[in-house]
Amino acid sequence: MIIAACALLAAGCLAYIFWPQSVRIARPQKSRIEFLRERRDVVYENLRDLNFENKAGKLSPDDYESLRSSLENEAAELLAEIDTLQHAEWNEAQA
């Protein structure tokens, strides 16, 4: 009796967790520039966290330099692409 109740409860939990949702909430698609701006904010936050962890002594100097360099390179690439897209949007608006 107890085993049957446990099996029924487990089946109910699994059905609740894995049952496909019939109603999907439609989210508006993000533009490329919105995605890049969000990613830029995440990279900046990661840089702040990295500096904090370095000051706290949690990282070796080599690890800090390596991580900082990769994050700064990613930020530079993001900023360059954002700038390119903003100029393209501005040029379209002027035409």
Secondary structure, 3 states (H helix, E strand, C coil): CHHHHHHHHHHHHHHHHHCCCCCCCCCCCCCHHHHHHHHHHHHHHHHHHHHHHHHCCCCCHHHHHHHHHHHHHHHHHHHHHHHHHHHHHHHHHHC
